[in-house]
Amino acid sequence: MEASQETQAEEQAASLPDELSEPNAPKTGDSEKARFKANQEEIQKLVSQLPDRVRDQMQDLFRARYTRIQKLDLENLPSEKEGNH
């Protein structure tokens, strides 16, 4: 994933509440968050060892599954003639 996309994903994940499925669930402690961060770092190491082609396919699949779809206001989008290609 590009660095800016990765940063955005991390910021969005950090903005989510700790208890997504159960509102009355106990909040996770600092040790739980530290373990989660360590797990994420380990996952990043493993992902970086994948061949580029496999990693790209995984990132495309992730984007396809977890990208939010929203209605675009086509009237306010810049036209192709304005050089956004």
C-alpha positions as MATLAB code, in Angstrom:
seq = 'MEASQETQAEEQAASLPDELSEPNAPKTGDSEKARFKANQEEIQKLVSQLPDRVRDQMQDLFRARYTRIQKLDLENLPSEKEGNH';
ca = [
       0.000    0.000    0.000;
       1.245    3.502   -0.677;
       2.479    5.359    2.392;
      -0.309    7.954    2.249;
      -2.993    5.279    1.925;
      -1.445    3.330    4.771;
      -1.403    6.441    6.954;
      -5.039    7.174    6.130;
      -6.013    3.585    6.935;
      -4.198    3.749   10.281;
      -5.866    7.065   11.152;
      -9.297    5.702   10.291;
      -8.670    2.532   12.287;
      -7.540    4.586   15.272;
     -10.729    6.638   15.117;
     -12.934    3.562   15.495;
     -14.263    2.730   18.961;
     -12.599   -0.142   20.806;
     -15.790   -2.157   21.060;
     -17.249   -2.462   17.577;
     -19.699   -5.318   18.019;
     -20.691   -5.069   21.685;
     -21.286   -1.596   23.121;
     -21.110   -2.908   26.706;
     -17.864   -4.833   26.202;
     -15.009   -3.848   28.509;
     -12.494   -1.454   26.985;
      -9.140   -2.856   25.989;
      -6.170   -1.880   28.110;
      -2.796   -0.530   27.097;
      -1.267   -4.021   27.084;
      -3.935   -5.188   24.635;
      -3.203   -2.227   22.356;
       0.532   -2.890   22.565;
      -0.029   -6.528   21.620;
      -2.203   -5.452   18.690;
       0.522   -3.078   17.488;
       3.148   -5.830   17.805;
       0.903   -8.157   15.791;
       0.479   -5.513   13.116;
       4.245   -5.048   12.896;
       4.740   -8.808   12.544;
       2.109   -8.930    9.810;
       3.860   -6.076    7.987;
       7.165   -7.983    8.115;
       5.537  -11.076    6.648;
       3.717   -9.110    3.969;
       6.946   -7.379    2.946;
       8.454  -10.813    2.262;
       5.762  -11.675   -0.287;
       6.534  -11.378   -3.988;
       5.415   -8.014   -5.384;
       2.761   -9.590   -7.599;
       1.133  -11.464   -4.696;
       1.284   -8.413   -2.424;
      -0.333   -6.243   -5.131;
      -3.137   -8.767   -5.606;
      -3.751   -8.874   -1.858;
      -3.868   -5.081   -1.672;
      -6.281   -4.921   -4.611;
      -8.514   -7.529   -2.980;
      -8.429   -5.641    0.339;
      -9.361   -2.398   -1.417;
     -12.188   -4.133   -3.281;
     -13.617   -5.536   -0.050;
     -13.139   -2.615    2.315;
     -13.364    0.556    0.249;
     -16.427    2.602    1.046;
     -18.610    3.255   -1.968;
     -20.329    6.586   -2.099;
     -22.369    8.477   -4.633;
     -20.311   10.956   -6.624;
     -21.588   14.361   -7.626;
     -20.716   14.087  -11.305;
     -21.549   17.720  -11.995;
     -18.789   18.917   -9.649;
     -16.072   16.514  -10.832;
     -13.399   18.056  -13.041;
     -13.718   17.010  -16.666;
     -11.081   14.968  -18.441;
     -10.272   18.058  -20.486;
      -9.046   19.849  -17.339;
      -5.989   17.584  -17.158;
      -6.684   15.251  -14.238;
      -5.279   12.225  -16.055;
];
